[in-house]
Amino acid sequence: GAIFQLVVYLTATFVAAVVVGVSGFAFALIAAAVWLHVLTPLQTATLTISYGILVQSYGAWKLRHAVSWSRIWPFLVGGAPGVVIGVFVLRWANPAHVRAGVGIFLVLYSLYGLLRPTLKPIPVGRIADAGVGLLSGMLGAMTGFAGILIVIWSGLRGWSRDEQRGVFAPASVVLLAMCALAIGVTGSVARQTMELFLIGLPVLLAGNWVGFKLYGRLDEAGFRRIVLMLLLMSGLPLIAALR
């Protein structure tokens, strides 16, 4: 009954928080995959965005030495209209098709990355970054996965793991906040969702702390492998959900 559902909810929250501490992303992917079995879609979306803002803010603060606003702003300039477009697309698009499309992309990219050597950094400029921001904003509004494309792109840019996280943690915070405002999640938070948020908060923070401790022990190659494995694991259920 209710106790079992609560245990499932808290366990998923802890695991997702550990993973986001280690990798800097995938909180929404892991948490939502489990939460949707015990919570409503609206509760899941509300908690994904609000917890996402918290864990990414913590990540941005922990890696503030690597935060470079000159790198981040093009993603945000592109992201703002992307969020608006995403909200409109969501009105007529089939969300299951959107999720499956994202899943196929993640699986193909991660397999490619795992099976071949490290790519040479792509020599691109801020216009390309803004384009990725636009797509990230659209994806964030449609699925709640605001940061995933920036994660992939940061890796392709050839930045170090701290530099990558110094870009996608703050960028994710701002994009998630934009999504929260655009979707109007703020206006439809039920009391039960607030209770779930407060109950899960200590578990979330503990998991995130553990994750960051583990992050300190990883080398660049290990970090890249974990990121690719997570992308692969998060893509498969999105495809499987298409029936």
KEKE-3310 file (N, C-alpha, C; in steps of 0.2 Angstrom, whole numbers, plus 5000, padded with zeros to 4 digits):
npx = (5004:5002:5014:5023:5023:5029:5042:5047:5047:5056:5068:5071:5073:5084:5094:5094:5099:5112:5118:5117:5125:5138:5138:5133:5121:5106:5097:5083:5080:5082:5075:5061:5058:5055:5047:5035:5028:5022:5018:5008:5008:5009:5013:5026:5032:5032:5040:5052:5056:5058:5066:5077:5081:5087:5097:5105:5109:5116:5127:5132:5136:5146:5155:5160:5172:5174:5164:5159:5153:5154:5154:5142:5131:5127:5119:5109:5103:5098:5090:5079:5069:5067:5061:5048:5044:5044:5034:5023:5024:5022:5008:5002:5010:5013:5017:5023:5029:5039:5047:5051:5058:5069:5074:5079:5089:5098:5102:5109:5119:5126:5130:5138:5148:5153:5159:5168:5184:5189:5182:5188:5189:5176:5178:5169:5158:5149:5137:5133:5132:5121:5111:5111:5106:5094:5087:5088:5080:5068:5067:5067:5055:5046:5049:5055:5069:5080:5094:5101:5105:5115:5124:5129:5134:5144:5153:5157:5163:5175:5179:5186:5181:5177:5175:5165:5154:5154:5148:5135:5128:5124:5118:5107:5100:5095:5087:5078:5071:5065:5057:5048:5042:5036:5028:5019:5019:5020:5008:5000:5002:4999:4994:4998:5009:5018:5020:5027:5038:5045:5046:5055:5066:5078:5083:5086:5096:5106:5109:5115:5126:5133:5136:5144:5155:5160:5162:5174:5183:5185:5193:5196:5193:5185:5174:5169:5165:5155:5145:5142:5136:5126:5118:5114:5107:5097:5091:5085:5073:5064:5062:5056:5045:5036:5022)
npy = (4994:5011:5013:5005:5011:5024:5020:5015:5027:5035:5027:5028:5041:5043:5035:5041:5053:5050:5046:5058:5066:5060:5060:5072:5073:5065:5064:5067:5057:5044:5045:5049:5037:5028:5034:5036:5025:5025:5038:5052:5058:5073:5075:5069:5077:5089:5087:5082:5093:5103:5096:5094:5107:5110:5100:5102:5115:5114:5106:5116:5125:5118:5116:5128:5135:5131:5136:5145:5159:5165:5154:5149:5157:5157:5146:5148:5159:5153:5144:5150:5154:5141:5134:5140:5136:5123:5121:5124:5115:5103:5104:5099:5088:5070:5065:5052:5049:5059:5056:5043:5046:5053:5044:5034:5042:5044:5031:5027:5037:5034:5021:5023:5031:5023:5012:5017:5026:5041:5056:5069:5086:5096:5110:5123:5137:5150:5151:5139:5133:5140:5135:5122:5125:5130:5118:5111:5118:5116:5102:5101:5107:5098:5086:5087:5084:5094:5096:5086:5087:5097:5091:5080:5088:5096:5086:5083:5095:5094:5098:5098:5086:5094:5106:5103:5100:5112:5120:5113:5111:5124:5129:5120:5122:5135:5133:5123:5131:5140:5131:5127:5139:5141:5130:5131:5124:5128:5134:5123:5115:5102:5099:5087:5084:5093:5088:5076:5081:5087:5076:5069:5077:5076:5064:5066:5075:5069:5058:5065:5071:5059:5055:5065:5063:5051:5055:5063:5053:5048:5046:5055:5046:5036:5044:5048:5036:5032:5042:5039:5026:5029:5037:5027:5018:5026:5029:5017:5013:5023:5021:5008:5011:5015:5009)
npz = (5000:5004:5011:5005:4992:4996:5001:4989:4981:4989:4989:4975:4974:4981:4975:4962:4966:4970:4958:4951:4958:4956:4941:4937:4930:4924:4934:4932:4923:4929:4941:4937:4929:4939:4948:4940:4942:4954:4957:4951:4934:4934:4947:4946:4936:4943:4954:4948:4941:4952:4961:4953:4950:4963:4965:4954:4956:4968:4963:4954:4963:4970:4960:4957:4954:4941:4934:4920:4914:4902:4893:4896:4893:4879:4878:4886:4880:4868:4874:4880:4870:4865:4876:4875:4863:4864:4874:4866:4856:4863:4865:4853:4849:4851:4866:4869:4857:4856:4868:4864:4853:4858:4866:4857:4850:4861:4864:4852:4852:4864:4862:4851:4857:4867:4860:4851:4850:4859:4854:4843:4849:4844:4834:4836:4837:4847:4841:4837:4850:4855:4847:4852:4864:4861:4857:4869:4877:4871:4873:4886:4890:4885:4890:4902:4903:4903:4903:4896:4882:4883:4891:4882:4872:4878:4881:4868:4864:4870:4883:4899:4913:4924:4919:4910:4919:4925:4915:4911:4924:4929:4918:4916:4928:4926:4914:4918:4928:4919:4912:4922:4925:4912:4909:4919:4931:4943:4947:4950:4961:4972:4989:4993:4985:4989:5002:4999:4992:5004:5012:5004:5003:5013:5010:4997:4998:5005:4996:4986:4992:4994:4981:4976:4984:4978:4965:4966:4966:4953:4937:4921:4910:4916:4921:4908:4903:4913:4911:4897:4899:4907:4899:4889:4897:4901:4889:4884:4892:4888:4874:4875:4881:4871:4865)
capx = (5000:5005:5021:5027:5024:5033:5048:5049:5048:5062:5073:5072:5075:5091:5098:5095:5103:5119:5120:5118:5131:5143:5139:5131:5115:5102:5092:5076:5079:5081:5069:5055:5057:5053:5041:5029:5024:5019:5015:5004:5013:5010:5018:5032:5035:5033:5046:5058:5059:5060:5072:5082:5084:5091:5103:5110:5111:5121:5132:5135:5140:5152:5160:5159:5178:5174:5158:5161:5147:5155:5152:5135:5126:5124:5115:5103:5100:5095:5086:5073:5064:5066:5056:5042:5042:5043:5027:5018:5024:5019:5001:5000:5014:5012:5023:5026:5033:5044:5051:5054:5064:5074:5077:5083:5095:5102:5105:5113:5125:5130:5134:5144:5153:5156:5162:5174:5189:5187:5181:5192:5185:5173:5179:5163:5157:5143:5130:5131:5130:5115:5107:5110:5102:5087:5085:5088:5074:5062:5066:5066:5048:5042:5050:5059:5076:5083:5101:5104:5109:5121:5129:5132:5138:5150:5158:5160:5167:5182:5180:5187:5174:5175:5173:5158:5149:5153:5143:5129:5124:5121:5113:5101:5096:5091:5083:5073:5067:5061:5052:5044:5037:5032:5023:5014:5019:5020:5001:4996:5006:4994:4997:5002:5015:5022:5022:5032:5044:5048:5049:5061:5072:5084:5085:5089:5103:5111:5111:5119:5132:5137:5138:5150:5161:5162:5165:5181:5188:5185:5197:5192:5190:5180:5169:5166:5162:5149:5141:5139:5132:5119:5114:5112:5102:5091:5087:5081:5066:5060:5060:5052:5038:5032:5018)
capy = (5000:5018:5013:5002:5017:5029:5017:5015:5034:5037:5023:5030:5048:5042:5032:5046:5059:5048:5046:5065:5068:5057:5061:5078:5073:5059:5063:5066:5051:5039:5046:5048:5030:5024:5038:5036:5019:5026:5045:5054:5062:5079:5075:5067:5083:5095:5085:5081:5100:5106:5093:5095:5114:5109:5096:5106:5121:5111:5104:5122:5128:5114:5117:5136:5137:5129:5139:5150:5162:5166:5148:5147:5162:5156:5140:5151:5164:5149:5140:5153:5153:5134:5132:5142:5132:5116:5121:5124:5108:5098:5104:5095:5082:5064:5065:5046:5049:5063:5052:5037:5049:5055:5037:5031:5046:5043:5024:5027:5041:5031:5015:5025:5033:5017:5007:5020:5030:5048:5060:5075:5091:5100:5117:5127:5144:5151:5150:5131:5132:5143:5130:5116:5128:5130:5111:5109:5121:5112:5095:5102:5109:5093:5080:5088:5082:5100:5097:5081:5088:5101:5086:5077:5093:5098:5081:5084:5101:5092:5101:5093:5085:5099:5112:5101:5101:5119:5122:5110:5112:5131:5130:5116:5126:5141:5130:5120:5136:5142:5126:5127:5145:5141:5125:5133:5119:5132:5135:5117:5110:5100:5098:5080:5085:5097:5084:5072:5085:5088:5070:5066:5081:5074:5058:5069:5079:5063:5054:5070:5071:5053:5055:5070:5060:5046:5059:5064:5047:5046:5049:5057:5041:5033:5049:5048:5029:5032:5046:5035:5020:5031:5039:5021:5015:5031:5029:5011:5013:5028:5017:5003:5014:5016:5003)
capz = (5000:5004:5014:5000:4987:4999:5001:4981:4980:4993:4986:4968:4975:4984:4969:4957:4969:4970:4951:4949:4962:4952:4934:4936:4926:4924:4940:4930:4919:4934:4946:4933:4927:4944:4951:4937:4944:4961:4957:4945:4929:4936:4953:4944:4933:4948:4958:4944:4940:4958:4964:4948:4951:4969:4964:4949:4960:4973:4958:4951:4968:4972:4955:4955:4951:4934:4930:4915:4911:4895:4890:4898:4891:4873:4879:4889:4875:4864:4878:4882:4865:4865:4881:4873:4857:4867:4877:4860:4852:4868:4864:4847:4848:4855:4871:4869:4852:4858:4872:4860:4848:4863:4868:4851:4850:4867:4864:4847:4853:4869:4859:4847:4861:4870:4855:4847:4854:4861:4848:4843:4851:4838:4834:4835:4841:4851:4838:4838:4857:4856:4844:4857:4870:4859:4857:4876:4880:4868:4876:4893:4891:4883:4894:4909:4903:4900:4902:4893:4876:4884:4893:4876:4868:4882:4880:4861:4864:4872:4889:4905:4916:4929:4914:4907:4924:4926:4910:4911:4930:4930:4912:4918:4933:4923:4909:4922:4931:4913:4911:4928:4924:4906:4910:4925:4936:4950:4949:4951:4966:4977:4996:4994:4981:4994:5007:4996:4992:5010:5014:5000:5003:5017:5006:4991:4999:5007:4990:4982:4995:4993:4974:4975:4987:4973:4960:4968:4965:4946:4932:4915:4906:4920:4921:4902:4903:4917:4907:4892:4901:4910:4893:4886:4902:4901:4883:4883:4894:4884:4868:4878:4883:4865:4863)
cpx = (5004:5012:5025:5029:5029:5041:5051:5051:5055:5068:5076:5075:5083:5096:5099:5099:5110:5122:5121:5124:5138:5144:5137:5124:5111:5097:5085:5075:5078:5075:5062:5053:5053:5046:5035:5025:5020:5016:5012:5010:5014:5014:5025:5036:5037:5040:5052:5061:5062:5066:5078:5085:5089:5097:5108:5113:5117:5128:5136:5139:5146:5157:5161:5166:5178:5168:5161:5155:5148:5153:5145:5130:5123:5118:5108:5099:5096:5089:5079:5067:5062:5061:5049:5039:5040:5036:5022:5018:5021:5011:4998:5004:5012:5018:5027:5031:5040:5049:5055:5060:5070:5078:5082:5090:5100:5106:5110:5120:5129:5134:5139:5150:5157:5161:5168:5178:5186:5187:5186:5187:5182:5174:5173:5162:5151:5137:5128:5129:5123:5109:5106:5105:5095:5083:5084:5082:5068:5061:5064:5058:5044:5043:5053:5066:5080:5090:5105:5108:5115:5126:5133:5137:5144:5155:5161:5164:5174:5184:5182:5181:5172:5172:5166:5153:5148:5149:5136:5125:5121:5116:5107:5097:5092:5086:5077:5068:5063:5055:5046:5039:5033:5026:5017:5014:5018:5013:4997:4999:5001:4998:5001:5008:5020:5025:5028:5038:5048:5050:5055:5067:5078:5087:5089:5096:5108:5114:5116:5126:5137:5140:5144:5156:5164:5165:5172:5186:5188:5190:5193:5189:5184:5173:5165:5162:5155:5144:5137:5134:5126:5115:5111:5106:5096:5087:5083:5074:5062:5058:5055:5045:5033:5029:5012)
cpy = (5006:5017:5010:5008:5022:5026:5017:5022:5036:5034:5026:5037:5048:5040:5038:5052:5057:5049:5054:5068:5066:5060:5068:5079:5066:5059:5062:5059:5045:5039:5045:5041:5026:5027:5037:5030:5020:5033:5046:5058:5069:5080:5074:5073:5088:5093:5084:5088:5103:5103:5094:5102:5113:5106:5099:5112:5119:5110:5111:5125:5125:5115:5124:5138:5135:5132:5145:5153:5164:5160:5147:5151:5160:5150:5143:5156:5159:5145:5143:5153:5145:5131:5134:5138:5125:5116:5121:5117:5103:5098:5099:5088:5076:5064:5058:5046:5053:5059:5047:5040:5051:5049:5034:5035:5045:5036:5024:5031:5037:5025:5017:5027:5028:5012:5010:5024:5037:5052:5066:5081:5095:5107:5121:5133:5144:5150:5143:5130:5135:5138:5124:5119:5128:5123:5109:5112:5118:5106:5096:5103:5103:5087:5081:5087:5088:5100:5091:5082:5092:5096:5083:5082:5095:5093:5082:5090:5100:5096:5096:5092:5090:5105:5110:5102:5108:5123:5120:5110:5118:5131:5126:5119:5131:5138:5127:5125:5139:5138:5126:5133:5144:5136:5126:5128:5122:5133:5129:5112:5109:5099:5092:5080:5088:5093:5079:5075:5086:5082:5067:5071:5079:5068:5061:5072:5074:5060:5059:5070:5065:5053:5059:5067:5055:5050:5061:5059:5045:5050:5051:5052:5037:5038:5048:5041:5029:5036:5042:5030:5023:5034:5033:5018:5020:5031:5023:5011:5018:5025:5012:5005:5015:5010:5005)
cpz = (5000:5006:5009:4994:4990:4999:4993:4980:4983:4990:4979:4969:4977:4978:4964:4959:4969:4963:4949:4952:4958:4945:4932:4932:4927:4930:4937:4927:4924:4938:4942:4931:4932:4947:4947:4938:4950:4961:4951:4940:4932:4942:4951:4941:4938:4952:4954:4943:4947:4961:4959:4949:4958:4968:4959:4952:4965:4968:4956:4957:4970:4967:4953:4952:4944:4930:4926:4912:4904:4890:4891:4894:4884:4873:4882:4884:4870:4868:4879:4876:4864:4870:4878:4867:4859:4870:4871:4857:4856:4867:4858:4846:4853:4860:4871:4863:4853:4862:4869:4856:4852:4864:4863:4850:4855:4866:4858:4849:4858:4866:4855:4851:4865:4866:4851:4852:4855:4855:4848:4845:4844:4839:4832:4839:4845:4848:4838:4845:4858:4853:4848:4862:4868:4859:4864:4879:4878:4872:4883:4895:4889:4887:4901:4909:4899:4899:4898:4886:4877:4887:4887:4873:4872:4881:4873:4860:4867:4879:4894:4909:4921:4924:4911:4912:4926:4921:4911:4918:4930:4924:4913:4923:4930:4918:4913:4925:4925:4912:4916:4927:4918:4906:4915:4930:4943:4952:4951:4956:4971:4983:4996:4990:4986:4999:5005:4995:4998:5013:5011:5001:5007:5013:5000:4992:5001:5001:4986:4985:4994:4986:4973:4978:4982:4967:4960:4966:4957:4942:4926:4911:4910:4920:4914:4901:4906:4913:4901:4894:4904:4904:4890:4890:4902:4895:4882:4885:4890:4877:4870:4879:4877:4863:4859)
residu = (GLY:ALA:ILE:PHE:GLN:LEU:VAL:VAL:TYR:LEU:THR:ALA:THR:PHE:VAL:ALA:ALA:VAL:VAL:VAL:GLY:VAL:SER:GLY:PHE:ALA:PHE:ALA:LEU:ILE:ALA:ALA:ALA:VAL:TRP:LEU:HIS:VAL:LEU:THR:PRO:LEU:GLN:THR:ALA:THR:LEU:THR:ILE:SER:TYR:GLY:ILE:LEU:VAL:GLN:SER:TYR:GLY:ALA:TRP:LYS:LEU:ARG:HIS:ALA:VAL:SER:TRP:SER:ARG:ILE:TRP:PRO:PHE:LEU:VAL:GLY:GLY:ALA:PRO:GLY:VAL:VAL:ILE:GLY:VAL:PHE:VAL:LEU:ARG:TRP:ALA:ASN:PRO:ALA:HIS:VAL:ARG:ALA:GLY:VAL:GLY:ILE:PHE:LEU:VAL:LEU:TYR:SER:LEU:TYR:GLY:LEU:LEU:ARG:PRO:THR:LEU:LYS:PRO:ILE:PRO:VAL:GLY:ARG:ILE:ALA:ASP:ALA:GLY:VAL:GLY:LEU:LEU:SER:GLY:MET:LEU:GLY:ALA:MET:THR:GLY:PHE:ALA:GLY:ILE:LEU:ILE:VAL:ILE:TRP:SER:GLY:LEU:ARG:GLY:TRP:SER:ARG:ASP:GLU:GLN:ARG:GLY:VAL:PHE:ALA:PRO:ALA:SER:VAL:VAL:LEU:LEU:ALA:MET:CYS:ALA:LEU:ALA:ILE:GLY:VAL:THR:GLY:SER:VAL:ALA:ARG:GLN:THR:MET:GLU:LEU:PHE:LEU:ILE:GLY:LEU:PRO:VAL:LEU:LEU:ALA:GLY:ASN:TRP:VAL:GLY:PHE:LYS:LEU:TYR:GLY:ARG:LEU:ASP:GLU:ALA:GLY:PHE:ARG:ARG:ILE:VAL:LEU:MET:LEU:LEU:LEU:MET:SER:GLY:LEU:PRO:LEU:ILE:ALA:ALA:LEU:ARG)
# end
